[in-house]
Amino acid sequence: MLQLPDLEMVSEKVHQAWLEGKQTQGLTSRVSETGEELMVPYHQLSEAAKELDRITVRTVYAAIAALSE
């Protein structure tokens, strides 16, 4: 069975890459539909906002698993 890195660790890295990309574009703020500021470190996000990053990672993991079958 394929061992993939820890979901939470990778989700944090995904968020960090997204944050750095937005900062490179000159953005300093990005607010969610609920009014939450998203351009903060991962540990400061609500669970709902963190789940968006987790969904991204789970989707990639599912694709990797499908390729390894």
N, CA, C and O of each residue as an XYZ file, in Angstrom:
276
protein
N       0.833     -1.186      0.000
C       0.000      0.000      0.000
C       0.877      1.248      0.000
O       1.885      1.315      0.704
N       0.487      2.216     -0.785
C       1.223      3.463     -0.919
C       1.087      4.311      0.342
O      -0.026      4.567      0.801
N       2.210      4.746      0.900
C       2.203      5.603      2.080
C       2.393      7.049      1.632
O       3.427      7.399      1.064
N       1.399      7.876      1.887
C       1.478      9.292      1.528
C       1.732     10.113      2.781
O       1.389      9.682      3.882
N       2.326     11.290      2.630
C       2.608     12.126      3.801
C       1.334     12.493      4.567
O       0.227     12.444      4.031
N       1.526     12.857      5.818
C       0.442     13.242      6.714
C      -0.435     14.332      6.087
O       0.060     15.356      5.617
N      -1.726     14.088      6.095
C      -2.703     15.006      5.486
C      -2.581     16.419      6.044
O      -2.569     17.387      5.284
N      -2.493     16.541      7.344
C      -2.463     17.868      7.964
C      -1.187     18.621      7.602
O      -1.223     19.822      7.332
N      -0.068     17.916      7.597
C       1.202     18.551      7.252
C       1.170     19.063      5.808
O       1.591     20.186      5.532
N       0.675     18.245      4.905
C       0.625     18.649      3.495
C      -0.402     19.771      3.299
O      -0.178     20.677      2.497
N      -1.502     19.718      4.011
C      -2.511     20.779      3.913
C      -1.915     22.115      4.329
O      -2.194     23.145      3.714
N      -1.095     22.097      5.373
C      -0.426     23.324      5.806
C       0.518     23.835      4.726
O       0.589     25.038      4.476
N       1.246     22.916      4.083
C       2.163     23.304      3.004
C       1.405     23.865      1.809
O       1.857     24.822      1.180
N       0.251     23.275      1.489
C      -0.581     23.773      0.392
C      -1.037     25.200      0.700
O      -0.986     26.077     -0.162
N      -1.477     25.418      1.921
C      -1.923     26.766      2.301
C      -0.759     27.750      2.222
O      -0.924     28.865      1.726
N       0.415     27.347      2.705
C       1.578     28.222      2.671
C       1.948     28.583      1.233
O       2.275     29.736      0.952
N       1.901     27.620      0.330
C       2.204     27.891     -1.078
C       1.171     28.848     -1.668
O       1.528     29.760     -2.414
N      -0.103     28.646     -1.341
C      -1.167     29.540     -1.813
C      -0.926     30.954     -1.288
O      -1.013     31.926     -2.039
N      -0.621     31.064      0.010
C      -0.382     32.361      0.643
C       0.788     33.086     -0.017
O       0.695     34.273     -0.330
N       1.874     32.374     -0.223
C       3.046     32.982     -0.860
C       2.748     33.406     -2.291
O       3.231     34.445     -2.741
N       1.958     32.614     -3.011
C       1.572     32.984     -4.369
C       0.756     34.262     -4.398
O       0.977     35.124     -5.249
N      -0.175     34.388     -3.485
C      -0.995     35.606     -3.407
C      -0.136     36.807     -3.033
O      -0.307     37.891     -3.590
N       0.793     36.619     -2.085
C       1.675     37.717     -1.689
C       2.565     38.145     -2.851
O       2.836     39.334     -3.021
N       3.018     37.189     -3.645
C       3.833     37.495     -4.820
C       3.045     38.344     -5.818
O       3.606     39.188     -6.516
N       1.733     38.102     -5.871
C       0.857     38.890     -6.743
C       0.558     40.266     -6.168
O      -0.124     41.068     -6.805
N       1.062     40.547     -4.971
C       0.860     41.844     -4.343
C      -0.377     41.925     -3.457
O      -0.723     43.000     -2.966
N      -1.038     40.800     -3.253
C      -2.235     40.805     -2.415
C      -1.850     40.745     -0.940
O      -0.889     40.073     -0.566
N      -2.598     41.445     -0.121
C      -2.343     41.436      1.315
C      -3.548     40.946      2.096
O      -3.468     40.748      3.309
N      -4.671     40.750      1.406
C      -5.879     40.293      2.084
C      -6.727     39.468      1.126
O      -6.822     39.761     -0.066
N      -7.331     38.441      1.678
C      -8.295     37.627      0.930
C      -9.299     37.136      1.957
O      -8.941     36.428      2.898
N     -10.537     37.510      1.775
C     -11.579     37.200      2.743
C     -12.500     36.141      2.157
O     -12.883     36.214      0.989
N     -12.851     35.154      2.979
C     -13.747     34.089      2.543
C     -15.177     34.601      2.449
O     -15.471     35.733      2.834
N     -16.057     33.759      1.934
C     -17.480     34.111      1.839
C     -18.088     34.377      3.206
O     -19.084     35.093      3.315
N     -17.494     33.804      4.253
C     -18.012     33.997      5.611
C     -17.383     35.195      6.311
O     -17.730     35.507      7.450
N     -16.455     35.869      5.627
C     -15.811     37.050      6.199
C     -14.495     36.766      6.899
O     -13.911     37.663      7.508
N     -14.022     35.529      6.820
C     -12.765     35.165      7.478
C     -11.571     35.580      6.622
O     -11.553     35.347      5.413
N     -10.590     36.185      7.247
C      -9.341     36.516      6.556
C      -8.569     35.212      6.335
O      -8.308     34.461      7.274
N      -8.213     34.963      5.079
C      -7.538     33.714      4.724
C      -6.026     33.863      4.587
O      -5.301     32.868      4.585
N      -5.553     35.091      4.475
C      -4.119     35.306      4.297
C      -3.435     35.421      5.659
O      -2.864     36.450      6.020
N      -3.523     34.330      6.383
C      -2.900     34.182      7.695
C      -2.242     32.805      7.727
O      -2.548     31.960      6.885
N      -1.347     32.566      8.679
C      -0.767     31.225      8.790
C      -1.850     30.169      8.997
O      -2.910     30.449      9.556
N      -1.567     28.969      8.543
C      -2.521     27.861      8.592
C      -3.109     27.656      9.981
O      -4.314     27.447     10.119
N      -2.270     27.715     11.012
C      -2.754     27.443     12.367
C      -3.769     28.482     12.855
O      -4.469     28.248     13.840
N      -3.852     29.622     12.174
C      -4.808     30.662     12.563
C      -6.148     30.530     11.835
O      -7.097     31.245     12.157
N      -6.231     29.635     10.871
C      -7.468     29.452     10.119
C      -8.514     28.708     10.953
O      -8.181     27.936     11.852
N      -9.767     28.958     10.637
C     -10.844     28.173     11.239
C     -10.770     26.750     10.678
O     -10.111     26.508      9.666
N     -11.440     25.828     11.335
C     -11.478     24.451     10.835
C     -12.126     24.398      9.447
O     -11.716     23.606      8.599
N     -13.130     25.236      9.221
C     -13.795     25.254      7.908
C     -12.815     25.679      6.817
O     -12.811     25.098      5.731
N     -11.994     26.677      7.089
C     -11.015     27.136      6.099
C      -9.918     26.094      5.896
O      -9.479     25.862      4.770
N      -9.478     25.467      6.984
C      -8.470     24.407      6.862
C      -9.004     23.257      6.016
O      -8.257     22.632      5.263
N     -10.288     22.985      6.143
C     -10.881     21.874      5.396
C     -10.764     22.091      3.894
O     -10.651     21.117      3.149
N     -10.786     23.323      3.432
C     -10.616     23.598      2.000
C      -9.254     23.109      1.520
O      -9.145     22.534      0.437
N      -8.216     23.336      2.322
C      -6.882     22.837      1.970
C      -6.839     21.314      2.051
O      -6.219     20.661      1.212
N      -7.496     20.752      3.057
C      -7.533     19.296      3.195
C      -8.223     18.643      1.998
O      -7.791     17.590      1.529
N      -9.283     19.258      1.511
C      -9.998     18.726      0.349
C      -9.059     18.676     -0.854
O      -9.050     17.700     -1.604
N      -8.277     19.726     -1.030
C      -7.314     19.752     -2.132
C      -6.344     18.580     -2.015
O      -6.090     17.881     -2.996
N      -5.810     18.368     -0.830
C      -4.833     17.298     -0.625
C      -5.492     15.927     -0.806
O      -4.917     15.042     -1.439
N      -6.689     15.750     -0.254
C      -7.377     14.462     -0.427
C      -7.630     14.158     -1.901
O      -7.526     13.006     -2.322
N      -7.958     15.175     -2.679
C      -8.213     14.994     -4.104
C      -6.943     14.531     -4.819
O      -6.982     13.619     -5.645
N      -5.828     15.164     -4.495
C      -4.553     14.765     -5.094
C      -4.181     13.352     -4.645
O      -3.721     12.546     -5.454
N      -4.377     13.052     -3.373
C      -4.073     11.712     -2.869
C      -4.924     10.646     -3.567
O      -4.441      9.556     -3.872
N      -6.178     10.971     -3.813
C      -7.050     10.022     -4.498
C      -6.554      9.766     -5.924
O      -6.596      8.634     -6.405
N      -6.086     10.816     -6.591
C      -5.553     10.666     -7.949
C      -4.274      9.816     -7.932
O      -4.078      8.966     -8.800
N      -3.418     10.050     -6.949
C      -2.181      9.266     -6.826
C      -2.520      7.805     -6.570
O      -1.914      6.913     -7.164
N      -3.491      7.554     -5.688
C      -3.881      6.190     -5.377
C      -4.443      5.494     -6.609
O      -4.170      4.315     -6.836
N      -5.224      6.212     -7.402
C      -5.806      5.626     -8.616
C      -4.714      5.264     -9.610
O      -4.819      4.252    -10.304
N      -3.676      6.072     -9.687
C      -2.574      5.786    -10.604
C      -1.728      4.602    -10.160
O      -1.105      3.925    -10.978
N      -1.714      4.363     -8.856
C      -0.864      3.287     -8.339
C      -1.569      1.930     -8.299
O      -0.970      0.936     -7.890
N      -2.816      1.880     -8.714
C      -3.575      0.609     -8.707
C      -3.178     -0.264     -9.880
O      -3.707     -1.365    -10.037
